[in-house]
Amino acid sequence: MIKKFLPQTLLGRSILILVVPLIILQIIITLIFYNRHWDTITRHRTIDFVKDITLIVESFEKNKSTENRSWVLNNVSEKLQLQTIYIKNKKLSFDKKKQKTSKLEKYLLENLNPLGKRFNLNINDKKKLITVIVEINNGVLEFRANKKRIYSSTTYIFILWMISASIILFIVALLFLKNQIKPIRKLAIAVDRFGKGKNIKNFKPSGAKEVRRVSSAFKIMKERIETSITQRNKMFSSISHDIRTILTRMKLNLELHKLDKSGLKKDLTEMEEMVEEYLKYAKGEDEERIQKVNIVNLLNLIKKRYSRKNIFFKNNKKINIFIKLNSIKRCVNNILSNSLKFSKKIEITCNKVKDYVEIIIDDDGPGIPKSERKKVLQPFYRVEGSRNRNTGGAGLGITIAADIINNHGGNFFLEKSPLGGLRAKIYLPT
C-alpha cells in the first residue's frame, strides 16, 4: 500500500528521504524547546514582573505624601517599564479568584496571590497588553505592561531561524541531488536510445564514481556489441564473396566440361572449412558460464596436447582467474595453431600484472607487417605472402581469439616478437 504513495522517480524518493527526517527533527526540537525553554523563561519573567508590582505597591503605601507617591509613579514605574495609574477611593467589586485559561495567566496568578491583596488580572491578546489592578488603602493601583515584557522573543526567533535554515538546506540539497541524478538520467536515456538502435555517440561518463563506473561499463559493452555487429556484417559480406568465387569456378568447370575432380574436391573442402569456421564464429561463447580456473594449469594442459617439443612454457606459479574455460581454450588453441603453421619455436609466458593476467605467445616465424596487424583481426582477412589461404584456414582464427578476450573484458594485441616472428599479447582481468 505504501508503495502506491511513494514517488516513482529517484529525485522524488531522494527528496522524500531528506524531507521526512528534517520535518520530524524540527517537530521534536520545537516541542523540546517550547516546553523547556519557553516555560522556564516565561516563569522567571513572570516572577520579576510581579516583584516590580510588589515594589511599587509597597513604596506607594509607605509614602503617604502626594509628592512622594507621584515620584514613585513617575520615576520608579518608568524605570521598571510599567505604566502605573492611581485611582483614589476606588475598590474592586469582584473576587480575585479567576478561571485559569493559559500558562501565562496561571504563572501570574500564582505569583500575585502572595501579595495578600485583592487584585484583578486581565490579558488582552489582541492589544498584547497585560493589566493588573491591585486594591490598596483609599484606592487602586492599575499596572499596564506589554506582553513582550514577559514573553521571550528568542522562542520565535529560534523557530524562524530553524525554518529558514531548513528551507535553505532543502534548496541546497535539491540542487545537489539534481546535479547528482543528472548523470543517471543521461545513462538511462543512452541505454534506452541504444536499445532502440539510435545514435549515442556524444555520451560521456560523468557524475559520482559509482555512476561513472556503470556508465563506462555500459560504454564498453556498447562498443563491444557494435564491434561484434560490424564484424558479423563484414563476415557475411566476406563469406558471400568467397563462396560466390568458389561457385563460379565450379560453374565454369562444369560449363567447359573439364571435370577436374581434384579441383572440385579442393573447392568443396574450402567451402566446408569456411562454413565450419563461420558456424563456430556465429555460435560464439554466449552459452558458457564463467568459472574459477588456474590459468597456469590450463596453459600447461593445452601445451601438452601438441606433440611438438618446441613449445616452451615459462611459469609455475598458481594464478586463479574467472573465465569461460572452453572459450579461453579455443582462443589459445587458435593462436598456437596459427603459430605452428609458420614457426619452429614457440614460447608461452604467463604473469600477473596488477589487476590483469598477462599471457604472451611468441613465435620465430615470418611475422605480420605492422600495417597488417589490425587488419588480421577482421573476419576472413588473409595476409598476402607466407600467411595466406595456401596454408589452410578461413581467416577467422585470430578474429575469434580477439573476440573471446574482448568479451572477457580484456585486451588483445599483436606485436613483433623478440624471437623474430609474431607476438600475441592477452590481458585478462582477475
C-alpha positions in Angstrom: 0.0 0.0 0.0 2.8 2.4 0.9 4.5 1.9 -2.5 1.5 3.5 -4.2 2.1 6.8 -2.4 5.9 6.8 -2.9 7.4 8.9 -5.7 8.3 7.0 -8.8 11.5 9.0 -9.7 14.9 8.8 -8.0 14.8 12.5 -7.4 11.4 12.3 -5.7 12.5 9.5 -3.4 15.7 11.3 -2.5 13.7 14.4 -1.6 11.4 12.3 0.5 14.3 10.7 2.3 15.6 14.2 3.0 12.4 16.0 3.9 10.7 13.5 6.2 13.6 13.2 8.8 14.0 17.0 8.6 10.4 17.6 9.4 10.4 15.1 12.2 13.6 16.6 13.7 12.1 20.1 13.5 9.0 19.0 15.3 11.0 17.3 18.1 13.3 20.2 18.6 10.4 22.7 18.6 8.5 20.8 21.2 11.5 20.4 23.4 12.5 24.0 23.1 9.0 25.3 23.6 8.2 23.1 26.6 11.5 23.7 28.4 13.0 27.0 27.2 9.8 29.0 26.8 8.3 27.7 30.0 11.4 28.4 32.1 11.9 31.9 30.6 8.2 32.9 31.0 8.1 31.7 34.6 11.2 33.7 35.6 10.0 36.8 33.8 6.6 36.5 35.5 8.3 36.4 38.9 10.3 39.5 38.0 7.1 41.3 36.8 5.2 40.6 40.0 8.2 41.6 42.1 8.2 45.0 40.3 4.5 45.4 41.0 5.1 44.5 44.7 7.9 47.0 44.9 5.7 49.8 43.6 2.7 48.8 45.8 4.9 48.7 49.0 6.7 52.0 48.1 3.3 53.7 47.4 1.8 52.6 50.7 4.9 53.7 52.7 4.9 57.1 51.2 1.8 59.0 52.3 2.6 62.4 50.8 1.4 63.2 47.4 4.8 64.3 46.2 6.5 61.0 47.1 3.7 59.0 45.6 3.9 61.0 42.4 7.7 60.4 42.3 7.1 56.6 42.8 4.5 56.6 40.0 6.6 58.6 37.6 10.2 57.6 38.3 10.1 54.1 39.7 7.4 52.9 37.3 9.2 54.3 34.3 12.4 52.6 35.2 10.6 49.3 35.7 8.8 49.7 32.4 5.4 49.8 33.9 2.6 52.2 33.2 1.1 52.8 36.7 -2.2 54.7 37.4 -3.5 55.5 40.8 -7.3 55.8 41.2 -8.3 57.3 44.5 -11.2 56.0 46.6 -11.9 53.0 44.3 -12.5 49.4 45.3 -12.6 46.2 43.4 -16.0 44.8 43.3 -15.1 41.3 42.2 -13.2 38.5 43.7 -9.5 37.9 42.8 -10.2 34.2 42.0 -10.5 33.6 38.3 -10.5 30.7 35.9 -7.0 29.9 34.6 -7.1 29.9 30.8 -3.4 29.9 29.8 0.1 29.2 31.3 0.9 32.9 31.4 -2.2 33.6 33.4 -1.5 30.7 35.6 2.0 31.9 36.4 0.8 35.5 37.0 -1.9 34.3 39.4 0.5 32.0 41.3 2.9 34.9 41.9 0.2 37.6 42.6 -1.5 35.6 45.3 1.3 36.1 47.9 0.6 39.9 47.7 -2.2 39.4 50.1 -4.3 42.0 48.4 -7.4 41.9 46.2 -6.4 42.2 42.6 -7.8 41.8 39.1 -5.8 40.3 36.2 -6.7 40.9 32.5 -4.7 39.7 29.5 -5.7 41.3 26.2 -4.2 39.1 23.4 -5.3 41.5 20.6 -3.6 44.5 22.1 -0.8 42.4 23.6 -1.4 44.1 26.9 -1.3 42.8 30.5 -3.4 44.8 33.1 -3.1 44.2 36.8 -5.3 46.2 39.2 -4.3 46.0 42.9 -6.5 47.3 45.7 -4.7 49.4 48.3 -5.9 51.7 51.1 -8.0 54.5 49.7 -8.0 53.4 46.1 -6.4 51.0 43.5 -3.2 50.9 41.5 -3.6 49.9 37.9 -0.5 48.4 36.2 -0.1 48.1 32.5 2.7 46.3 30.6 3.3 44.9 27.1 3.3 41.1 26.8 6.8 41.4 25.3 7.9 42.2 28.9 7.1 38.6 29.9 7.2 36.7 26.6 10.7 35.7 25.3 11.3 36.8 21.7 14.1 34.2 21.4 11.4 31.5 21.0 10.0 33.0 17.8 13.5 33.9 16.6 14.7 30.3 17.1 11.7 28.8 15.3 12.1 31.3 12.5 15.8 30.6 12.2 15.2 26.9 12.2 12.6 27.1 9.5 14.8 29.4 7.4 17.8 27.2 7.8 15.8 24.1 6.8 14.5 25.8 3.7 18.0 26.9 2.7 19.3 23.4 3.4 16.4 21.9 1.4 17.2 24.1 -1.6 20.9 23.4 -1.5 20.2 19.6 -1.1 17.7 19.8 -4.0 20.2 21.4 -6.3 22.9 18.9 -5.3 20.6 15.9 -5.8 19.5 17.2 -9.2 23.2 17.5 -10.2 23.9 14.0 -8.9 20.9 12.4 -10.6 21.5 14.1 -13.9 24.3 11.6 -15.0 21.9 8.7 -14.1 19.2 10.3 -16.3 21.7 10.6 -19.1 22.7 7.0 -18.7 19.1 5.9 -18.7 18.4 7.9 -21.9 21.5 6.5 -23.5 20.6 2.9 -22.7 17.1 3.5 -24.0 18.3 5.1 -27.2 20.9 2.2 -27.7 18.1 -0.3 -27.1 16.1 1.3 -29.9 19.1 1.4 -32.3 19.6 5.2 -32.1 22.9 7.1 -32.2 24.5 7.9 -28.8 28.0 9.0 -29.9 28.1 12.0 -27.6 27.5 10.0 -24.5 30.3 10.6 -21.9 30.5 9.0 -18.3 30.0 11.7 -15.6 28.8 12.1 -12.0 29.9 10.2 -8.9 32.5 7.4 -9.0 29.9 4.6 -9.0 27.8 6.2 -11.7 30.9 6.8 -13.9 31.9 3.2 -13.4 28.4 2.0 -14.5 28.5 4.5 -17.5 32.0 3.3 -18.5 30.9 -0.3 -18.3 27.9 0.5 -20.5 30.1 2.3 -23.0 32.5 -0.6 -23.2 29.5 -3.0 -23.6 28.1 -0.8 -26.3 31.4 -0.7 -28.2 31.7 -4.5 -28.0 28.2 -5.0 -29.3 28.8 -2.5 -32.1 32.2 -4.2 -32.9 30.5 -7.6 -32.9 27.8 -6.4 -35.2 30.3 -4.8 -37.6 32.4 -7.9 -37.7 29.5 -10.1 -38.4 28.3 -7.8 -41.2 31.8 -7.9 -42.6 31.9 -11.7 -42.2 28.6 -12.1 -44.1 30.0 -9.9 -46.9 33.3 -11.8 -47.0 31.9 -15.3 -46.8 29.4 -14.4 -49.5 32.1 -13.2 -51.8 34.4 -16.2 -51.2 31.6 -18.7 -51.7 30.5 -16.9 -54.8 34.0 -17.1 -56.1 34.2 -20.9 -55.5 30.8 -21.5 -57.0 31.9 -19.5 -60.1 35.0 -21.7 -60.5 32.9 -24.8 -60.2 30.3 -23.5 -62.6 33.0 -22.7 -65.2 34.5 -26.1 -64.7 31.2 -27.7 -65.5 30.4 -25.5 -68.5 33.7 -26.3 -70.0 33.2 -30.0 -69.4 36.5 -30.1 -67.7 35.7 -32.2 -64.7 38.8 -31.6 -62.6 37.9 -33.9 -59.6 40.9 -32.7 -57.5 40.0 -29.1 -58.1 36.3 -29.7 -57.3 37.2 -31.6 -54.2 39.6 -28.8 -53.1 36.8 -26.2 -53.7 34.3 -28.2 -51.7 36.8 -28.7 -48.9 37.4 -25.0 -48.9 33.7 -24.2 -48.7 33.3 -26.8 -45.9 36.0 -25.1 -43.9 34.6 -21.7 -44.4 31.1 -22.8 -43.3 32.5 -24.6 -40.3 34.5 -21.5 -39.3 31.5 -19.3 -39.8 29.3 -21.6 -37.6 31.9 -21.5 -34.9 32.2 -17.8 -35.1 28.5 -17.2 -35.2 27.8 -19.5 -32.3 30.3 -17.6 -30.1 30.6 -18.3 -26.4 27.3 -16.9 -25.0 26.0 -20.1 -23.6 29.1 -20.8 -21.5 29.3 -19.9 -17.8 32.2 -18.2 -16.0 34.2 -20.3 -13.5 37.3 -20.1 -11.4 40.3 -21.6 -13.2 44.1 -21.9 -12.6 45.2 -20.3 -15.8 48.8 -21.7 -15.4 47.5 -25.3 -15.2 45.2 -24.6 -18.2 48.1 -23.4 -20.4 50.2 -26.4 -19.4 47.3 -28.8 -20.4 46.9 -27.0 -23.8 50.7 -27.2 -24.4 50.7 -31.0 -23.7 48.1 -31.5 -26.4 50.7 -30.7 -29.0 53.3 -33.4 -29.7 56.0 -30.9 -30.9 58.6 -30.3 -28.2 59.5 -26.8 -29.4 56.7 -25.2 -27.4 58.1 -23.8 -24.2 56.1 -22.5 -21.2 57.5 -20.1 -18.6 55.6 -20.1 -15.3 55.0 -22.5 -12.4 53.0 -20.1 -10.1 49.4 -20.6 -9.3 47.2 -17.8 -10.8 43.4 -18.1 -10.4 41.0 -16.1 -12.6 37.3 -16.2 -13.5 36.9 -17.2 -17.2 34.9 -19.2 -19.7 37.1 -22.2 -19.7 36.2 -23.6 -23.2 36.4 -20.2 -24.8 39.9 -19.5 -23.5 41.0 -22.9 -24.6 39.7 -22.2 -28.0 41.4 -18.8 -28.0 44.8 -20.1 -27.1 44.5 -23.1 -29.4 43.7 -20.8 -32.3 46.8 -18.7 -31.7 49.0 -21.8 -31.2 47.6 -23.4 -34.3 48.3 -20.3 -36.3 51.9 -20.0 -35.0 52.6 -23.7 -35.6 51.9 -23.3 -39.3 54.7 -20.8 -39.8 57.3 -21.2 -36.9 59.7 -23.7 -35.4 59.8 -22.4 -31.9 57.0 -21.1 -29.6 57.3 -19.5 -26.1 54.4 -19.0 -23.8 54.7 -16.7 -20.8 52.1 -16.1 -18.1 52.3 -13.4 -15.3 50.1 -11.4 -13.1 50.3 -7.6 -13.7 48.3 -5.5 -11.2 44.6 -6.4 -11.8 45.3 -8.4 -15.0 46.8 -11.7 -16.1 49.2 -11.3 -19.0 49.6 -14.2 -21.4 52.3 -13.8 -24.1 52.7 -16.2 -27.1 55.9 -15.6 -29.1 57.0 -17.5 -32.3 60.0 -17.3 -34.6 58.0 -17.3 -37.8 57.9 -14.6 -40.6 55.6 -12.5 -38.5 53.0 -10.0 -39.8 53.8 -6.5 -41.0 52.8 -3.7 -38.7 50.4 -2.3 -41.2 48.6 -5.6 -41.5 48.2 -6.4 -37.7 44.9 -4.6 -37.2 43.5 -5.9 -40.4 44.3 -9.5 -39.3 41.7 -9.1 -36.5 39.0 -8.6 -39.2 37.0 -11.7 -40.2 38.3 -13.6 -43.2 41.3 -11.3 -43.7 44.4 -13.1 -45.0 47.9 -11.7 -45.2 49.5 -11.9 -48.6 52.6 -13.9 -48.6 53.5 -16.6 -46.1 50.4 -16.4 -44.0 47.6 -16.9 -46.6 45.0 -19.4 -47.8 47.6 -21.7 -49.1 48.5 -22.7 -45.5 44.9 -23.6 -44.7 42.2 -21.9 -42.7 39.4 -19.5 -43.4 40.9 -16.4 -41.8 38.8 -16.5 -38.6 41.2 -18.0 -36.0 42.8 -14.7 -34.8 39.5 -12.9 -35.1 37.7 -15.4 -32.8 40.6 -15.3 -30.3 40.4 -11.5 -30.1 36.6 -11.6 -29.7 36.8 -14.1 -26.9 39.3 -11.9 -25.0 37.3 -8.7 -25.6 34.1 -10.5 -24.3 36.0 -11.3 -21.1 36.7 -7.6 -20.6 40.3 -8.0 -21.6 42.6 -6.8 -24.4 44.3 -8.5 -27.3 47.3 -7.1 -29.2 49.6 -8.3 -32.0 53.3 -7.2 -31.9 56.7 -8.1 -33.2 58.2 -10.9 -31.2 61.8 -10.9 -29.8 62.1 -14.3 -31.4 61.7 -12.5 -34.8 58.1 -13.6 -35.5 54.7 -12.6 -34.1 53.8 -11.9 -30.5 50.2 -12.3 -29.3 49.6 -10.4 -26.0 46.5 -11.3 -24.0 45.3 -9.4 -20.9 42.5 -10.9 -18.8 41.1 -9.2 -15.7 41.4 -11.0 -12.4 
